[in-house]
Amino acid sequence: MDILSLLDKKDWMILILGAIIPVFLSIIINAFRLYFQHKKASADLRTKIQGTWYSAEFDHKNTEPIESRNTILKVKLKRKFGNKIIIKSIEDINENIKKKYPTRWIVKGKLIRGNLLGEWNSTVPGTIRYGNVFLKFLDNEIAVGYWIGESLFPRPMYGYWIMAKKFEELEKLTKTVLIEYDFHAYDVAYLVENINKKKIPIDAVKI
């Protein structure tokens, strides 16, 4: 005789509840875990971060003049429940250079003690560019940090990454950093590869 045919209505209810309750409890526990993750991740933030930002990064762009190496994008920052963050570029604002060097990317990461730690990937068709980011959210709706990864060159590269809610504020900050203080990155890989050669001029490794 089929054992299932021996079960009455009460037995069926017990079996169903026995299957549902563990799943339900798992969902509740996971929801609480994400809630406390979200709360903990928000505790060190000094401003609300979700929404539209303007982003500027130091991008090498081969032999372009220094003022053209400041890539400005309009981006959307989205917080997930828990400590997850996604930042996606939505508009390239570099009028003079965007056709020659189109820039689009997505950053996925975690919010840890007021800092974003994550990975970036280019979303420009036909490109394979990727790396890591570290970004600290400051007061007055400003964030600052660095990106590292493969850009136009197949070797480790890096540069500043500055974000602000106001475009005018971002322009002011990046012009100060890039032009007035003459920001440069350095090709450390080139130095390491040529460590046994005679002293290398600083301009040879300045990016």
Kinemage of the C-alpha trace (Angstrom):
@kinemage 1
@onewidth
@group {chain A} dominant
@subgroup {mainchain}
@vectorlist {calphas} color= white
{ca met a 1} P 0.000 0.000 0.000
{ca asp a 2} L 1.256 3.531 -0.831
{ca ile a 3} L 2.388 5.173 2.441
{ca leu a 4} L 1.076 8.563 1.266
{ca ser a 5} L -2.462 7.160 1.154
{ca leu a 6} L -2.219 6.421 4.906
{ca leu a 7} L -1.736 10.107 5.798
{ca asp a 8} L -4.797 12.002 6.913
{ca lys a 9} L -5.415 15.717 6.595
{ca lys a 10} L -3.700 16.494 9.913
{ca asp a 11} L -0.586 14.596 8.909
{ca trp a 12} L -0.423 16.493 5.635
{ca met a 13} L -0.625 19.819 7.470
{ca ile a 14} L 2.241 18.794 9.753
{ca leu a 15} L 4.376 17.806 6.766
{ca ile a 16} L 3.659 21.054 4.921
{ca leu a 17} L 4.353 23.199 7.996
{ca gly a 18} L 7.526 21.230 8.648
{ca ala a 19} L 8.739 22.184 5.174
{ca ile a 20} L 7.585 25.819 5.229
{ca ile a 21} L 8.693 26.905 8.717
{ca pro a 22} L 12.465 26.413 8.181
{ca val a 23} L 12.293 28.370 4.906
{ca phe a 24} L 10.282 31.135 6.566
{ca leu a 25} L 12.711 31.327 9.499
{ca ser a 26} L 15.664 31.469 7.089
{ca ile a 27} L 14.072 34.415 5.256
{ca ile a 28} L 13.443 36.277 8.529
{ca ile a 29} L 16.978 35.645 9.823
{ca asn a 30} L 18.483 36.808 6.522
{ca ala a 31} L 16.315 39.944 6.533
{ca phe a 32} L 17.497 40.816 10.071
{ca arg a 33} L 21.114 40.163 9.045
{ca leu a 34} L 20.806 42.531 6.061
{ca tyr a 35} L 19.034 45.137 8.215
{ca phe a 36} L 21.833 45.207 10.777
{ca gln a 37} L 24.437 45.201 7.995
{ca his a 38} L 22.708 48.223 6.440
{ca lys a 39} L 22.498 50.012 9.790
{ca lys a 40} L 26.131 49.313 10.636
{ca ala a 41} L 27.303 50.399 7.177
{ca ser a 42} L 25.323 53.658 7.502
{ca ala a 43} L 26.633 54.526 10.972
{ca asp a 44} L 29.904 56.038 9.717
{ca leu a 45} L 28.394 57.967 6.811
{ca arg a 46} L 28.371 61.729 7.185
{ca thr a 47} L 25.874 62.360 4.394
{ca lys a 48} L 23.190 60.604 2.388
{ca ile a 49} L 24.936 58.949 -0.528
{ca gln a 50} L 22.217 57.453 -2.705
{ca gly a 51} L 21.349 59.346 -5.874
{ca thr a 52} L 23.086 61.257 -8.665
{ca trp a 53} L 26.726 62.308 -8.351
{ca tyr a 54} L 29.401 63.763 -10.599
{ca ser a 55} L 32.565 61.721 -10.833
{ca ala a 56} L 36.100 62.688 -11.886
{ca glu a 57} L 39.006 60.316 -12.319
{ca phe a 58} L 42.581 60.782 -13.416
{ca asp a 59} L 42.814 58.867 -16.708
{ca his a 60} L 46.110 58.659 -18.573
{ca lys a 61} L 44.895 59.026 -22.182
{ca asn a 62} L 48.343 58.532 -23.717
{ca thr a 63} L 49.880 61.849 -24.824
{ca glu a 64} L 46.858 64.103 -24.279
{ca pro a 65} L 47.564 67.372 -22.400
{ca ile a 66} L 47.233 67.134 -18.638
{ca glu a 67} L 43.940 69.066 -18.505
{ca ser a 68} L 42.330 66.426 -20.761
{ca arg a 69} L 43.166 63.599 -18.370
{ca asn a 70} L 40.427 64.532 -15.949
{ca thr a 71} L 37.514 62.312 -17.007
{ca ile a 72} L 34.180 63.634 -15.740
{ca leu a 73} L 31.027 61.521 -15.704
{ca lys a 74} L 27.531 61.817 -14.349
{ca val a 75} L 26.859 58.698 -12.275
{ca lys a 76} L 24.080 57.037 -10.309
{ca leu a 77} L 24.806 55.567 -6.878
{ca lys a 78} L 22.418 52.934 -5.607
{ca arg a 79} L 22.500 51.298 -2.190
{ca lys a 80} L 21.289 47.751 -1.825
{ca phe a 81} L 19.752 46.456 1.393
{ca gly a 82} L 22.709 45.437 3.519
{ca asn a 83} L 26.099 46.982 2.733
{ca lys a 84} L 26.163 46.582 -1.064
{ca ile a 85} L 26.647 49.576 -3.390
{ca ile a 86} L 26.452 49.948 -7.166
{ca ile a 87} L 27.701 53.044 -9.003
{ca lys a 88} L 27.038 53.253 -12.719
{ca ser a 89} L 28.027 55.979 -15.168
{ca ile a 90} L 25.056 57.470 -17.008
{ca glu a 91} L 26.567 60.359 -18.994
{ca asp a 92} L 30.000 61.266 -20.348
{ca ile a 93} L 30.569 65.007 -19.848
{ca asn a 94} L 34.022 65.245 -21.482
{ca glu a 95} L 32.954 67.149 -24.595
{ca asn a 96} L 36.408 67.566 -26.131
{ca ile a 97} L 37.655 64.036 -25.629
{ca lys a 98} L 34.737 61.618 -25.211
{ca lys a 99} L 34.620 60.538 -28.870
{ca lys a 100} L 38.307 59.669 -28.885
{ca tyr a 101} L 38.318 58.123 -25.403
{ca pro a 102} L 34.780 57.018 -24.485
{ca thr a 103} L 34.446 56.209 -20.800
{ca arg a 104} L 31.689 54.168 -19.178
{ca trp a 105} L 31.945 51.840 -16.212
{ca ile a 106} L 30.161 50.151 -13.356
{ca val a 107} L 31.423 49.779 -9.797
{ca lys a 108} L 30.140 47.099 -7.447
{ca gly a 109} L 31.287 46.996 -3.860
{ca lys a 110} L 30.663 47.055 -0.142
{ca leu a 111} L 30.299 49.932 2.280
{ca ile a 112} L 32.717 49.429 5.169
{ca arg a 113} L 33.067 52.079 7.913
{ca gly a 114} L 32.090 54.910 5.580
{ca asn a 115} L 34.302 53.655 2.748
{ca leu a 116} L 33.458 51.965 -0.533
{ca leu a 117} L 35.655 48.982 -1.302
{ca gly a 118} L 34.874 47.424 -4.663
{ca glu a 119} L 35.620 46.445 -8.245
{ca trp a 120} L 35.141 48.406 -11.452
{ca asn a 121} L 34.588 47.174 -14.991
{ca ser a 122} L 34.437 49.144 -18.227
{ca thr a 123} L 31.093 48.963 -20.036
{ca val a 124} L 32.416 50.467 -23.279
{ca pro a 125} L 31.788 47.863 -26.025
{ca gly a 126} L 34.952 46.118 -27.182
{ca thr a 127} L 37.041 47.047 -24.141
{ca ile a 128} L 38.422 44.845 -21.384
{ca arg a 129} L 39.312 47.198 -18.547
{ca tyr a 130} L 38.857 46.389 -14.900
{ca gly a 131} L 40.297 46.868 -11.434
{ca asn a 132} L 39.579 47.910 -7.858
{ca val a 133} L 38.465 51.082 -6.098
{ca phe a 134} L 38.655 52.628 -2.653
{ca leu a 135} L 36.462 55.660 -2.002
{ca lys a 136} L 35.886 57.530 1.257
{ca phe a 137} L 32.664 59.521 1.722
{ca leu a 138} L 33.393 62.862 3.409
{ca asp a 139} L 31.301 65.778 4.652
{ca asn a 140} L 29.524 68.193 2.313
{ca glu a 141} L 28.528 65.483 -0.192
{ca ile a 142} L 32.074 64.821 -1.386
{ca ala a 143} L 33.925 61.524 -1.775
{ca val a 144} L 37.593 60.907 -2.553
{ca gly a 145} L 39.761 57.899 -3.230
{ca tyr a 146} L 41.685 55.963 -5.854
{ca trp a 147} L 41.152 53.495 -8.662
{ca ile a 148} L 43.687 50.908 -9.755
{ca gly a 149} L 43.639 48.487 -12.664
{ca glu a 150} L 44.212 48.165 -16.383
{ca ser a 151} L 43.309 51.246 -18.377
{ca leu a 152} L 44.702 51.969 -21.846
{ca phe a 153} L 47.965 50.205 -20.979
{ca pro a 154} L 48.331 46.466 -20.214
{ca arg a 155} L 50.087 47.199 -16.917
{ca pro a 156} L 49.008 48.330 -13.444
{ca met a 157} L 47.738 51.916 -13.503
{ca tyr a 158} L 46.108 54.136 -10.899
{ca gly a 159} L 44.649 57.570 -10.399
{ca tyr a 160} L 42.533 59.711 -8.114
{ca trp a 161} L 38.762 59.331 -7.975
{ca ile a 162} L 36.729 62.280 -6.713
{ca met a 163} L 32.941 62.534 -6.541
{ca ala a 164} L 30.628 65.388 -5.590
{ca lys a 165} L 26.891 65.959 -5.683
{ca lys a 166} L 27.385 69.370 -7.346
{ca phe a 167} L 29.103 69.626 -10.730
{ca glu a 168} L 30.606 73.053 -9.959
{ca glu a 169} L 32.150 71.711 -6.762
{ca leu a 170} L 33.695 68.778 -8.613
{ca glu a 171} L 35.168 71.043 -11.309
{ca lys a 172} L 36.759 73.245 -8.681
{ca leu a 173} L 38.210 70.313 -6.739
{ca thr a 174} L 39.661 68.518 -9.746
{ca lys a 175} L 41.176 71.640 -11.303
{ca thr a 176} L 42.921 72.331 -8.019
{ca val a 177} L 44.242 68.781 -7.696
{ca leu a 178} L 45.152 68.253 -11.345
{ca ile a 179} L 46.320 71.673 -12.527
{ca glu a 180} L 47.353 73.735 -9.499
{ca tyr a 181} L 48.987 70.851 -7.655
{ca asp a 182} L 50.134 69.114 -10.852
{ca phe a 183} L 48.888 65.607 -10.006
{ca his a 184} L 50.701 62.767 -11.753
{ca ala a 185} L 50.686 59.013 -11.478
{ca tyr a 186} L 53.873 57.013 -11.940
{ca asp a 187} L 54.545 53.862 -13.929
{ca val a 188} L 55.920 51.719 -11.110
{ca ala a 189} L 55.909 48.619 -13.333
{ca tyr a 190} L 58.333 50.345 -15.713
{ca leu a 191} L 60.635 51.211 -12.811
{ca val a 192} L 60.635 47.615 -11.575
{ca glu a 193} L 61.281 46.212 -15.044
{ca asn a 194} L 64.251 48.547 -15.515
{ca ile a 195} L 65.601 48.493 -11.971
{ca asn a 196} L 69.096 47.388 -13.072
{ca lys a 197} L 69.516 50.134 -15.639
{ca lys a 198} L 71.077 53.496 -14.967
{ca lys a 199} L 69.005 56.059 -13.123
{ca ile a 200} L 65.729 56.673 -14.935
{ca pro a 201} L 64.631 60.318 -15.410
{ca ile a 202} L 61.469 61.068 -13.441
{ca asp a 203} L 59.715 62.315 -16.572
{ca ala a 204} L 60.157 58.873 -18.143
{ca val a 205} L 57.865 57.276 -15.594
{ca lys a 206} L 55.510 60.192 -15.009
{ca ile a 207} L 52.065 59.501 -16.462
